[in-house]
Amino acid sequence: MTTRWFWTGSGSRCLASIDYMPATQMLDLQFRSGKTYRYTGVPPGAARRLIRGHSKGRAFHHNIYQRYPYVRL
């Protein structure tokens, strides 16, 4: 069974959706601009902090941005 963590964002000015796959440590982020990025090697703790963060933009910058490799999808 594959577990995924989802979040779709009402209230976030930065992110439209978060899709995290703990088994592969892949994090897909769709921004309000419509651009989607896949981050790899993201541990569950960092993804959890992003999903649970009050400010998704701030949590993204503190826990994900410039810490993990990514590609634009």
Secondary structure, DSSP 8 states (H G I E B T S, - for coil): ----EEEE-SS-SSEEEEEEETTTTEEEEEETTS-EEEEES--HHHHHHHHH-SSHHHHHHHHTTTTS-EEE-
